[in-house]
Amino acid sequence: MMRYLVILDKNSIKKIAYFLGKSLGILGMLFLFYKLSQEYTLASFREKFFLLIDIVPPLLILNLISMIMGIYVWHMMLLHYAKREFPYRVSYYFFAKTEIAKYLPGNIFHFVGRQLLAKKIDLSQSQMMKISGLFTLLLAVATIVSGAIFSIFGTGISAEMMLFLVFIAIVSIVLSLTLFPSFPKVKKIEMDFILTTSIGLQGVMMGVIIFSQIDIGGVGLFLQIAGIYVFSWLVGFVTPGASGGIGVREGAFIAIAEFVHSGISSEIILFSILFIRLINIVADLLAYLSTYLLKNKEYI
């Protein structure tokens, strides 16, 4: 009876968390479109989009490189627990095929699809869950470290905030090395570095988008923008149920940018967060479609 109640409580907590995440995403998108309607008409937004169409290909390449690096880390984890070797393309197939699930039904559910890979590479379901947990932890740590690095070297940060960011970055690294003790620390450090670079590319993308719309700016402002976006990416990532962080990430970016007085107009901020979201979605779709080229291969 007690066991049933515990399970019921866990399920209730999951449902509440999922509902709250979905609600935050919906509210975030409503707020975003409300703000957008104050700054743009459909025609003016479309016109601005086509003015920046030339930066879409390099941004897509950066996004795909970021994804490939993330999948490589996941592949390293799988190889550590698997009883036999298998090629990177197998990990790529299952990662890219299931990543699309973060949009529907929402965050966390893309990990569920990856459980199907377990029996194909002789892993238990508990081992696969452990891999998902480790990957989530390292991804969160990498985001904190990447955001901290950008922010520390960016403009407009106080000494107190700088010390705080250094502190949480160190704590998060130590935490990643302490948890999951069965996984070698050297490999964790390597994976932390790769994921930090991968997430850092997302911040660079946002910097490129905003700098393509302003006449003046410097390295400090670029790094500040990248740091703000990386931390907003983290907020969207850790919100369960939010479809790919949609609404939550955008709302967080607006809030943080206004809080630190970035000096970037709300018009540019609104356009940029929608622009990079479109890039993210197209990159995920391209990766998903590429999995159809890997059909009828070993393990797949």
Secondary structure, DSSP 8 states (H G I E B T S, - for coil): -HHHHHHHHHHHHHHHHHHHHHHHHHHHHHHHHHHHHHH--HHHHHHHHHHTGGGHHHHHHHHHHHHHHHHHHHHHHHHHH-SS---HHHHHHHHHHHHGGGTTT-TTHHHHHHGGGGGGGT--HHHHHHHHHHHHHHHHHHHHHHHHHHHHHSSS--HHHHHHHHHHHHHHHHHHHHSSTTS-HHHHHHHHHHHHHHHHHHHHHHHHHHHTT-S---HHHHHHHHHHHHHHHHHHHHSTTSGGGTTHHHHHHHHHHHHTT----HHHHHHHHHHHHHHHHHHHHHHHHHGGGGTTSTT-
